Amino acid sequence: MNYQKVYNQIIERAKNRQLEGYKEKHHIIPKCLGSLDIDNNLVELTAREHFICHQLLCEIYPKENKLKQALFLMAIGKQKRKNNYYKLSSITYERLKNEYSQKLKGKKRSEETKQNISKSLKGKKRSEEIKQKMSKSRKGHKMYTQEWKDNISKSLKGKKRSDEIKLRISNGLKGKVSKTKKIVMQYDKQGNFIKEYSSVTEAALSLNKKTGAAITEVCNNKRKSIFGYIWKYKN
């Protein structure tokens, strides 16, 4: 079939008539091929003609991915109008979907696109219904598998946190006492209270010690004192 000839016939017929009722504007030479959005490059077509023209353009310019994308979006109803006027055979739909999918593979969002998405989401709150649905879908779901945990453990073996990082973590956790962390009280050897720490680690770091194991022993009554102080767990 001579796709270009059929395409030209549809365009010429459209130029010499006045359409009544629903109609769509079509770029005779597609904008992705370098044309301008001007009157002599626009023509009014019926919905069916418009779709056929885009099918023909995909055959005329088989290497132009933007034309395939436009046809695919028309086919799946991604238009501003509510109703989908276009019909597509299953074979053509599959071909377009595969080609469109290949085009998107490996495509990264630009920084500008990321910022626009971020701006559009700012201030948007999830409805209570959506929150409940998300909560139900997560029930019984384990976030981290054992394999994932094992891999993380292996990657961290032999890596030591610096005292500065430990202190930052400790400061960030102040006021957040978990089941595994206990508040530590510092006293002098006469029993006078000196200071309170959110954890054994924080107490050790305050004395420039790399570990709080010795302080833990005192808190557990295994030793009387360490580093010149008596240590106790709060409550």
URTA-V220008 format. One record per backbone hydrogen bond with DSSP energy under -0.5 kcal/mol. NH is the residue of the N-H (numbers start at 1). CO is the residue of the C=O. If there is no record, write none. Layout:
# URTA-V220008
nh = <NH & NH>
co = <CO & CO>
This chain:
# URTA-V220008
nh = <3 & 6 & 7 & 8 & 9 & 10 & 11 & 12 & 13 & 14 & 15 & 16 & 17 & 19 & 24 & 26 & 28 & 28 & 30 & 33 & 34 & 35 & 38 & 41 & 42 & 43 & 45 & 50 & 51 & 52 & 53 & 54 & 55 & 56 & 57 & 58 & 59 & 60 & 61 & 62 & 64 & 65 & 67 & 68 & 69 & 70 & 71 & 72 & 73 & 74 & 75 & 76 & 77 & 78 & 79 & 85 & 93 & 94 & 95 & 96 & 97 & 98 & 99 & 100 & 101 & 102 & 103 & 104 & 105 & 107 & 114 & 115 & 116 & 117 & 118 & 119 & 120 & 121 & 122 & 122 & 124 & 131 & 132 & 133 & 134 & 135 & 136 & 137 & 138 & 139 & 139 & 141 & 142 & 143 & 145 & 149 & 150 & 151 & 152 & 153 & 154 & 155 & 156 & 157 & 157 & 159 & 166 & 167 & 168 & 169 & 170 & 171 & 172 & 173 & 173 & 174 & 176 & 177 & 178 & 181 & 184 & 185 & 186 & 187 & 188 & 191 & 194 & 195 & 197 & 203 & 204 & 205 & 206 & 207 & 207 & 208 & 209 & 216 & 217 & 218 & 219 & 220 & 221 & 222 & 223 & 226 & 229 & 230 & 232 & 234>
co = <1 & 2 & 3 & 4 & 5 & 6 & 7 & 8 & 9 & 10 & 11 & 12 & 14 & 17 & 45 & 43 & 26 & 41 & 28 & 30 & 31 & 30 & 36 & 38 & 39 & 26 & 24 & 46 & 47 & 48 & 49 & 50 & 51 & 52 & 53 & 54 & 55 & 56 & 57 & 59 & 61 & 63 & 64 & 64 & 65 & 66 & 67 & 68 & 69 & 70 & 71 & 72 & 74 & 73 & 77 & 83 & 89 & 90 & 91 & 92 & 93 & 94 & 95 & 96 & 97 & 98 & 99 & 100 & 101 & 104 & 110 & 111 & 112 & 113 & 114 & 115 & 116 & 117 & 118 & 119 & 121 & 127 & 128 & 129 & 130 & 131 & 132 & 133 & 134 & 135 & 136 & 138 & 140 & 141 & 143 & 145 & 146 & 147 & 148 & 149 & 150 & 151 & 152 & 153 & 154 & 156 & 162 & 163 & 164 & 165 & 166 & 167 & 168 & 169 & 170 & 171 & 173 & 175 & 176 & 178 & 197 & 232 & 195 & 230 & 192 & 188 & 186 & 186 & 184 & 199 & 200 & 201 & 202 & 203 & 204 & 205 & 204 & 212 & 213 & 214 & 215 & 216 & 218 & 217 & 217 & 229 & 226 & 187 & 185 & 183>
